[in-house]
Amino acid sequence: MIARVLTTGLIGGLVAGLAVAALQHFTTTPLILAAEVYEAAQHAHDGADAGAALSGLSRTAATSVATIAVSIGYALIVLAAMLFSGDAIAPRRAALWGACAFAATGLATSLGLAPQLPGMAETDLAARQIWWLATALSTGAGLFALLRLDSPAAKIVGVALIVAPHFFSPQPATPESTAPAELAARFAAASLAVQAISWALAGALAGLVWRLQSRQQEPS
């Protein structure tokens, strides 16, 4: 079973990662490059030295490898969650699990910590990481209670778990941002869209690979 889960996650995540990496190349990457121009101009104005960054093919390759690794992780998480819950693994249901995972790790967390471009105002790193993790876990548990449990009390608790973290969202520690507001808004929207596609696609492909493996194991 472990070998099957790993194989399914690797194949589904690899294919999803390649597709998402291509999508990023035409959506979020140009916005990041544009923001870095503003950030570099600010560093030059302040007299600070800007560090050398990867560019061209090397940068694209590094970003693509990271995206593929993340997509494999998404696929494995979806598979593990479905197996733990006892849900049947199929492409459509796995895509729905991926969508719920995005709601917990991307949509809910973006309400307090929007995807950030280089040079944007940032909160304290430790506070940001703790809040993000707590919000993702709390939202995931809340969605599970709402969608998988029948008890009215469980559904009330689920709503509370989803709402509660947003009363404690961290505030920016650095108020100034070098990235224009329009650029930041476009990046936030594009980044969330790409993340949603990544979760759903990784789930759907993992479900498809799982189904194909099940058919191959059936006696003829």
Buried (B, 14 or more C-beta within 10 A) or exposed (E): EEEBBEEBBBBBBBBBBBBBBEBBBEBBBBBBEBBBEBBBEBBEEEEEEEEEEEEEEEBBEEBBEEBBEBBBBBBBBBBEBBEEEEBEBBBEBBBBBBBBBBBBBBBBBBEBBBBBBBBBBBBBEEBBEEBBEBBBBBBBBBBBBBEEEEEEEBBEBBEEBBEBBBEEBBEBEEEEBBBBEEBBEBBBBBBBBBBBBBBBBBBBBBBBBBBEBEEEEEEE
